[in-house]
Structure formats: structure tokens, C-alpha cells
Amino acid sequence: MHSINPKISIVTPSFNQGQYIEDTIQSVLKQNYENYEHIIIDGKSTDNTIAILNKYPHLVWVSEPDQGQSDALNKGFKKATSEWVIWLNADDILLPGSIKKYADSITKNPIADVIHGHMQFFMDGTSTIAKRQYFNNFSRLKIIFKVVIPPTTGTLFRTKILLENPLNLAYHYMMDGEWYMRCSNFINVLRINDFLVKFRISSSNKTSVQILTGKQNKQQDYEAQELYNTYTVPFLENLPKKFQKIYFNVIRFFLININRIQKLKYYLNSIN
């Protein structure tokens, strides 16, 4: 029997995010949900992050060198004392009522391992919504063919799943994509038809640089190729090697357009 208000851990990785992390902390405090813990794993920041963390006695935090975001998150997941954990990056914001919506979903969907909603994007320095990203129901095929992966920041995970399948430290940009590709054949993913998190677009955010410019750096290119070789190629291994890329592009094109058609209902509803 699941509790009506189950305890939920929030894990936030941080490194020199002093200009944003207080907004993130406040977004959790304003949830009107009491049964939670907020764990912050800081990578030995040299800015004002520690001064901010010291202002909030309810936080569970450490500040020590780490091997990057994946390492910090894995450390935080190990510290979690609840069955469920929200991954929340240090510059993103939980929308009001998100934790309660997650708690209600846990009660109604006891077999779920991952629960997420839709996502809003906003430009640093403004509260104006720059973009709304809608997600269809979970599809392993769309993940493997790099059409879309579910969000991770602001997403709820069963803690046991994360402990048994930690993030790969070799990935610094696409650790979320690698995790979903690796785990997609055995996790139960639930999508809530609501916006639960705001993603900040800023020049200091490594993912935002790609969003703003449309370009990947060398590490991102390397990680993308590794994902393709490790998880996508096995789907095409029975084809002659010279045709694999062609089939990949054809299948991906088809899935992209199917995904767009499926999302039309959200945009049409938002217009109405």
C-alpha cells in the first residue's frame, strides 16, 4: 500500500551555479509538500554556492571534487533515503505542485519506474517561456533511433533503478540518453500530461550552448557516435554495413514525423 504523501528525495548536482541554485532551492521549498529531502552534491565550487547552501539548514549537502555531473548524481542517488528521487539540475526550476503530482501518480501507478511530464524552457534573466516541449508516451524505438528521449531534470525515478543502473561516468553531455538507451528495455515509464519543470537556457549551461547554436562540440560528437555504435547498430547488424546508415536515416525520418503527428494534439489544445 503506497502512502498518499510518500517521501521523495530531490538530488541536485552543482558546480559554480551560485547565480542560479537559490532559485532551484526555492522552487522546491515552494512546493507545499513536506515529506521530502533535498540533497545537493557540489563539486567543490569556487563561487558563492557554499554561502547559499549554508543559508538553508534543511538541505543535505556535500562539497567535494568529483568526476563531473554523472558522478555527482550517482553520489546523490546513493544518499537518498526514500524510494523515489527527482533529478533536478542546479539551474532548473520545479513548477508549483510538481511534487504533489508525482506523489499522486506513484499512488495510482505502482509499477512505474520513471515518471515525467512536459517541459518549459526559459531564457536566463527572464521568466518568459521561450519554448514548450511536449512528450508523447514512452517509445524505446524512438530512443534508440535518436528521435527523442524523456527528460531527466525534473523527472522522478525509482531510487532502486538508479542504484542498480548508475549513470555512465564516461558521458559528460549525453549521460541521460545513454541511461535511457541502456535501460529502455526493462523500465516502466509513465508520462504525466502536464508541465512539471522549467529548463533554464543560459550561456553557462552546457546543454544550452547546443540549443542556442544548434552545434555540438567534439565531446558531444564523440558521445553521439558511441551511442550509435553501442545501441543503434545492433538493430541494424543483419544489414550490410554500407547500408546501415541509410536504413538508420530512413527509419529515423519516419519516426520523427510520426512523433510530430502524435504531438499535434498538444499544440492544438494549447491554441484552443
C-alpha positions in Angstrom: 0.0 0.0 0.0 1.5 3.3 -1.1 1.4 6.4 1.2 -0.7 9.3 0.0 2.3 11.6 0.5 5.4 9.3 0.1 8.8 10.6 0.9 10.6 11.9 -2.1 14.3 12.8 -2.4 15.4 15.6 -4.7 19.0 15.3 -5.9 20.8 18.3 -7.4 24.3 18.2 -8.9 26.1 21.5 -8.7 29.3 23.2 -9.7 29.7 27.0 -9.6 26.0 27.5 -10.0 25.7 30.2 -7.3 23.8 32.6 -9.6 21.0 30.0 -10.1 21.0 27.5 -7.3 18.9 29.5 -4.9 16.1 29.7 -7.4 16.2 25.9 -7.6 16.2 25.5 -3.9 13.3 28.0 -3.5 11.3 26.2 -6.2 11.4 23.0 -4.0 10.6 24.9 -0.9 7.5 26.4 -2.5 6.1 23.0 -3.5 3.8 22.9 -0.5 4.9 19.3 0.1 6.6 18.4 3.4 7.7 14.8 3.1 10.9 15.3 1.1 14.7 15.8 1.4 16.8 17.9 -0.9 20.3 16.6 -1.5 22.9 18.8 -3.2 26.1 17.3 -4.4 28.5 20.2 -5.1 31.8 19.7 -7.0 33.9 22.0 -4.7 32.5 25.3 -6.2 34.7 28.4 -6.0 31.8 30.9 -6.4 29.2 31.8 -3.8 27.4 28.4 -3.9 28.5 27.3 -0.4 27.4 30.6 1.2 23.9 30.0 -0.3 23.8 26.3 0.8 24.7 27.4 4.4 21.6 29.6 4.4 19.3 26.6 4.2 19.6 24.2 7.2 17.1 21.7 5.7 19.5 20.8 2.9 21.6 17.7 2.9 24.8 18.6 1.0 28.4 18.0 0.5 31.1 19.9 -1.4 34.0 17.9 -2.7 35.8 17.2 -6.0 34.0 14.8 -8.4 34.4 13.4 -11.9 31.6 15.5 -13.3 27.8 15.7 -13.4 27.2 11.9 -13.7 29.5 11.2 -10.7 27.7 13.9 -8.6 24.3 12.5 -9.5 25.3 8.9 -8.7 26.6 10.1 -5.3 23.4 11.9 -4.6 21.3 8.8 -5.5 23.3 6.8 -3.0 22.5 9.3 -0.3 18.8 9.3 -1.0 16.7 7.8 1.9 13.5 7.4 0.0 12.1 5.0 -2.6 11.8 7.8 -5.1 14.1 10.5 -6.3 13.8 13.6 -8.5 16.8 14.5 -10.6 16.9 18.4 -10.6 19.8 20.3 -12.1 21.1 23.4 -10.2 19.8 25.9 -12.7 16.3 24.4 -13.4 13.1 25.0 -11.5 10.3 22.7 -10.4 6.9 24.2 -11.3 4.4 24.7 -8.5 2.7 21.5 -7.4 5.0 19.2 -9.2 6.0 17.0 -6.3 2.4 16.5 -5.3 1.5 15.5 -8.8 4.3 13.0 -8.7 3.1 11.7 -5.4 -0.4 11.2 -6.7 1.0 9.3 -9.7 3.0 7.0 -7.5 -0.1 6.0 -5.7 -2.1 5.4 -8.9 0.7 3.7 -10.9 2.6 1.4 -8.5 4.5 -0.4 -11.3 6.1 2.8 -12.7 9.9 3.2 -12.5 10.2 6.6 -14.2 7.6 9.4 -14.2 7.9 12.6 -16.1 5.8 15.4 -17.6 6.3 18.1 -20.3 8.9 20.8 -20.1 9.1 24.5 -20.4 12.2 26.4 -21.5 13.0 30.0 -20.4 15.8 32.3 -21.2 18.1 33.3 -18.4 17.2 36.7 -17.0 13.5 36.5 -17.9 10.6 34.5 -16.7 9.1 34.4 -20.2 8.6 30.9 -21.7 10.7 30.6 -24.8 9.5 27.1 -25.8 7.3 24.3 -24.6 8.3 20.8 -25.2 5.6 18.1 -25.2 6.4 14.4 -24.8 4.5 11.5 -26.2 4.2 8.2 -24.4 7.5 6.3 -24.0 8.9 4.6 -27.0 12.1 2.5 -26.9 12.4 2.6 -30.7 12.3 6.5 -30.7 15.1 6.5 -28.1 17.3 4.0 -30.0 16.9 5.9 -33.2 17.7 9.3 -31.5 14.3 10.8 -32.2 13.5 11.8 -28.6 14.4 10.8 -25.1 12.3 11.6 -22.0 13.5 14.5 -19.9 15.7 13.9 -16.9 15.8 17.1 -15.0 12.6 17.4 -13.0 11.9 13.7 -13.6 11.0 11.2 -10.9 12.9 7.9 -10.8 12.6 4.8 -8.6 15.7 5.0 -6.5 16.4 1.3 -6.8 16.6 1.6 -10.6 19.2 4.3 -10.4 21.3 2.5 -7.8 21.3 -0.7 -9.9 21.9 1.2 -13.1 24.1 4.2 -12.3 25.0 6.9 -14.8 28.0 6.2 -17.0 30.8 8.4 -15.9 32.3 8.4 -19.4 29.4 10.6 -20.6 29.5 14.3 -19.8 26.8 15.6 -22.1 24.6 12.6 -23.1 24.6 10.6 -19.9 20.8 10.8 -19.9 20.5 9.5 -23.4 22.9 6.7 -22.6 21.0 5.8 -19.5 17.6 5.6 -21.3 19.1 3.6 -24.2 20.7 1.1 -21.7 17.7 0.8 -19.5 14.8 1.3 -22.0 14.0 -2.4 -22.4 13.1 -3.1 -18.8 11.9 0.2 -17.2 8.2 1.2 -16.9 7.9 4.9 -17.9 4.8 7.0 -17.2 4.2 10.3 -18.8 2.0 12.9 -16.9 0.2 15.2 -19.3 1.3 18.4 -17.5 4.2 20.8 -17.3 6.4 20.0 -14.2 9.8 21.7 -14.8 11.3 24.8 -16.3 14.7 24.4 -18.1 16.9 27.4 -18.0 18.7 28.4 -21.2 21.9 30.2 -20.4 25.4 30.6 -21.9 26.8 28.8 -18.8 24.7 25.7 -19.3 26.5 23.1 -21.4 23.3 21.8 -22.9 22.0 25.3 -23.6 25.0 26.1 -25.8 23.8 23.4 -28.2 20.2 24.6 -28.0 21.3 28.2 -28.8 23.8 27.4 -31.6 22.5 24.1 -33.0 26.0 22.8 -32.9 27.7 20.0 -30.9 31.3 20.2 -29.6 33.8 17.4 -30.2 32.9 15.6 -26.9 29.2 15.7 -27.9 30.0 14.3 -31.3 32.1 11.6 -29.7 29.4 10.6 -27.3 26.7 10.6 -30.0 28.9 8.2 -32.1 29.4 6.0 -29.1 25.7 5.8 -28.5 25.1 5.0 -32.2 27.7 2.2 -32.2 26.6 0.7 -28.9 22.8 0.8 -29.0 21.6 1.6 -32.6 23.9 -0.6 -34.7 22.7 -3.8 -33.0 19.3 -3.1 -34.5 20.9 -3.0 -38.0 23.5 -5.7 -37.6 21.8 -8.0 -40.1 22.1 -5.5 -42.9 25.3 -5.0 -45.0 27.4 -2.4 -43.2 27.3 0.0 -46.2 23.5 0.2 -46.0 23.2 0.6 -42.2 23.4 4.4 -42.2 20.9 4.6 -45.0 18.4 2.5 -43.1 19.1 4.4 -39.9 18.3 7.7 -41.6 15.1 6.3 -43.3 13.8 4.8 -40.1 14.7 7.9 -38.1 13.0 10.2 -40.6 9.8 8.0 -40.4 9.8 8.0 -36.6 10.5 11.8 -36.4 7.4 12.5 -38.5 5.3 10.0 -36.5 6.4 11.7 -33.3 5.4 15.2 -34.7 2.0 14.0 -35.8 1.4 12.4 -32.3 2.3 15.7 -30.7 -0.1 17.8 -32.8 -2.8 17.2 -30.3 -0.9 19.1 -27.5 -0.3 22.1 -29.7 -3.8 22.2 -30.9 -5.2 22.0 -27.4 -2.8 24.9 -26.3 -4.2 27.0 -29.1 -7.8 26.3 -28.0 
